[in-house]
Amino acid sequence: MPTEKEIIQMLRGVIDPELGVDIVSLGMIKDVKIENSTVRVTLELTTPACPFRNQLKEKVENVLKRLTEVSEVKVDVVARVAPSRIIKDNPIPYVKNIIAIASGKGGVGKSTVAVNVGLALSESGASVGILDADIYGPTIPKILNIEISPTSADNKILPAIAYKGIKVMSIGFLLQDEEPVIWRGPLVANTIKQFLSEVEWGELDYLIVDLPPGTGDASLTLAQSIPLTGVVIVSTPQDAALRIAMKALNMFRRLKVEIIGMVENMSYFICPNCGYVSEIFSRGNVKAVCERLGIKFLGEVPLSPDIRINGDLGKPVVIAAPKSGSAEAFRRIAYSIASSVSVIAYKRKETSMGA
């Protein structure tokens, strides 16, 4: 039988497809046990939403099955989300990754993307929070059908709890129905800071921040006062929306915020009667922009009645219709975001170690 050292050496031939580094050097092999003719390996992923989970597990199995002395290979897959932020000396010290969801203009489905991505990450096993930072137009409470008000304890605001244990905070919890927020910029900025520092978020793998559209005070405050992991830009494919989305993207670039990638929402429509695919808004324009700018295209979401209907009912499509094409589209985007965040975390760790 091979020794533990020999097995680990063999596994150096398995390369992580995102980072291009072997899984041993990445610290993903946590345990190797040899019992009679059985080899058992623990593979630790950098996120439970890893899109390469099955691929990596299969590669490890195939490498070890080459050993003629081994009759059985068992690969236990676990996950531990890597932090992309400095944990100590931080207003929200136990939040590993903060992902802003932004858009250039309203009406492109940014909040719907934020909620369904958060739910997809949560159902994979990650701990998730959602901050509704759209002070003027808070929609997260409606989308998640949360009608209770947050409570407080130990001088901290306790966020509301939604599906799958997601922690949620929004100015919408503190307003009456249809009550407008008539505030100037500095008050908006201070509210965002309070939601970050005075809410008891606890330990989170991902905090999803649903920003207001455009390049206003909330976006500036978040980018300048909190170390973001990065930002996801949501746009519909028509030229007018995409041009404005580029303004938001360029603002974050100027503020030195990592661009995680872009999402094309309302990409196409599938007729529920005949199945015909209609590309109403010129499908693929967002992907083309990503290729031109050298940033990641995170995926596309169809223009689908089930997203709108379930969203209006307070049941996001990932929960209400988990096997639908729309839900699967959101999952692919969530896994792509999680994968990119893991890469960002790895690169920042390498940079800090080399500094």
ABEGO torsion letter per residue (X at the ends): XBBAAAAAAAAAABBBAAAGBBAAAAGABABBBBBEABBBBBBBBABAABAAAAAAAAAAAAAAAABAABABBBBBBBBBBBBABBABGBABAABABBBBBBBABBGAGAAAAAAAAAAAAAAAGBBBBBBBABAABBAAAAAAGBABBBBBBGGBBBBBBBBGGBBBBBAAAABBBGBBBBBBAAAAAAAAAAAAAABBAEBBABBBBBBBBEABAAAAAAAAABBBAEBBBBBBABAAAAAAAAAAAAAAAAAGBBBAEBBBBGABBBBAAAGBBBBAAGBGAAAAAAAAAGBBBAEBBBBBAAAAAAAAAGBBAAAABAABAAAAAAAAAAAAAAAAAAAAAAAAAAAAAAX
